């Protein structure tokens, strides 16, 4: 199943400067692996050694935060859009 992934500028050095990727995955954990296969080195920027998303990244499936869904087990369907959004701090 094809999923559209929106990649932030900070990670586009791993995607040959592509802001939008198409990947095949049935959940977020598989998406991390699919992205790593297509863009070597990106997985370590997305998740920690345990496979959990890094604290400073927010992941959304069709505008829904995966923290309020099923985390990395969140199911993906054909046509879903996954947004990777770096956290922004202010002060």
SULWO-V879882 format. One record per backbone hydrogen bond with DSSP energy under -1.0 kcal/mol. CO is the residue of the C=O (numbers start at 1). NH is the residue of the N-H. Records with the same first field share a line. If there is no record, write none. Layout:
CO: NH + NH
This chain:
2: 79
3: 23
4: 82
5: 21
6: 84
8: 11
9: 12
11: 14
12: 17
19: 7
21: 5
23: 3
26: 76
27: 31
28: 32
29: 33
30: 34
31: 35
32: 36
33: 37
34: 38
35: 39
39: 42
42: 45 + 46
43: 47
46: 54
48: 51
52: 48
54: 57
56: 87
58: 85
59: 66
60: 83
61: 64
64: 61
65: 68
66: 71
70: 73
71: 74
72: 29
74: 28
77: 80
80: 4
81: 62
82: 6
83: 60
85: 58
